[in-house]
Amino acid sequence: MPTALRLFRYVAIAEACSWAGLLVGMFFKYIVESGDLGVKIFGPIHGLLFVLYVAGVLAAARVAHWRVGTIVLGLACAVPPFTSLWFERRMLAREHERELVAA
């Protein structure tokens, strides 16, 4: 598997985990009303991983020759929580199939 796709996978997983942390932090801030420490911690982490995910989609698209619609879908999957995982799994399964056909 090319390095860009491997890095894309790691960043997509990390971005989804940071979503989870941010959502838990927002639950404690707005529902439990026990402070905003979780948001202060996971907000910047998620922001950084969001930017890295966008860069990862673009790098993986270049290596794997994704169509424009696939790139737009990948970028859109950065917004709803955990959809980056769905997109990552879908694209790596597609890449795996392509490698099997080429072999």
N, C-alpha and C positions, 0 to 999 in steps of 0.2 A: 504494500500500500504506500503510495507516495506520501512524503512528509507533510505536505499541505493538507491532505485529507486526514491524516492522523492528528495533526494539530487542531484541525476543525472539529474533530470528534471530541478531543479533550476540552476545548473551549465551549462547545455546545453543552456538554455535561456540566461543566463548572457554572455556566450561565444559568442553567436550570436549578442547580443547587443554590445559587445566590438569590434566585427568585423565591425559593422556599424560605430562605432566611429572611428576606425582605418582607414576605407575606406574614411570617410569624411575628416579626418586629412590628408591622403595622397592626396586627391583631392586638398585641399588647399595648400599643400606643393608643389606638382608637376604640377598642372594645373593652378591654380590661382597664384601660386608662392608668397604667402603672409606670408610665415613663416612655421615653423615646430612644432609649439606648440601642435597641435592636435596629431601629431605622438609621440611627447615626452610624452604626457599624456596617450594616449590610447595604445601605443606600449607595455609598461610594464604591463599594466592592462590586455591586451589581452594575453600576454605571460603567466601570472599567471593563467588566466582562461583557457587557452589551456592546461596547465599541470593539472589543476583540472578536466577538462573535460576528459582527458585520464584516470586519477585515477577514475573518476566517471563511465566511461565505464567499467573499470575492476571490480569495486565494484558491479555495477549493474549486470554485467555478472555472477559474482559469486553467487549472491542472486537468480537471475532469471534463472540460468542454461542455458545461451546462448551457442550456438555452436561456434566453432572457427571461422567459416565464418562470423557469425553475429558480433563477437568481432572485427574482421579485418575490416568489413564494418563500424562499429561504430568508430573505430580509424581513418579510412580513411575520415570519414565525418567531422573530426576536421579540415581538410585542406581547402576545398573550402568554401567560405563564405556562411553562413546560412544553410548548410546541416546538422549541428548538430540539428537544429530544426526539420527537416524532420525525422531524425533518432530517435530523442527523441519521437516524436509523434507516429511513427510507433511501437516502442518498448513498449510504455505505452499502446497503443491500444491493442497490442498482450497480454500484461499482464492483461489488463482488461478483455479480452475475456477468458483468462485462469481462472481468478477468477470467472467469470460467470458460466463456465462449472463446476468448482469445487463446486459451491454452490448448 
